[in-house]
């Protein structure tokens, strides 16, 4: 089954015909919200809002292990994720949607593995290509089918948050090769890989990253997020098309 994980600006899916909500307990605790099961275009999907249904869970406090474990326990084999980011590269302007092909993890103190030698033995997964190429292709095909100009590459820097970055930090991320910055890309992608779940993310660009473009001197984050609605409608259209194709 396909799961959709929604981030900032996508706490529910309007086009989901909900059939049931399920509280799932996992060895790692409870996920961000009860899993929402339903149908899109006649197909079964499950939806999970990463920050909870009322967007109350900060990026560093999300129980990523419980989220991924709960989906796995329910038989999820593919996760199509949405994570809002700031654009570092000039190509990634607010309102565009990008699908990264790589990640750099700058987070700390998060429970980032199932294989910590406590619940499961130590194991080192391959993560050379962090996103599932087949699922990326499906996102791409969905974008082509509905004429959405999805930018199909990018390097996602995951920062700890919840504060936004300094301009110098963004300069450093850019020197490292990052083209976009968000707070939730990791450990979500790695945990999915650990459990053998296909995972790929699309990233609506909410703002220019700190020190860039219209964010030269400051970022009015709440305003920026309020303005995400139009982009999120395009994200919803992409999701419907992805599900139809699945
Ligand atoms: N930085 C980090 N995370 C974000 C940003 C940003 O500029 N915009 C949206 N999520």
Boltz pocket constraint, residues with backbone or C-beta under 6 A from the ligand:
constraints:
  - pocket:
      binder: B
      contacts: [[A, 84], [A, 85], [A, 86], [A, 87], [A, 159], [A, 163], [A, 164], [A, 165], [A, 181], [A, 182], [A, 183], [A, 206], [A, 207], [A, 208], [A, 209], [A, 210]]
      max_distance: 6.0
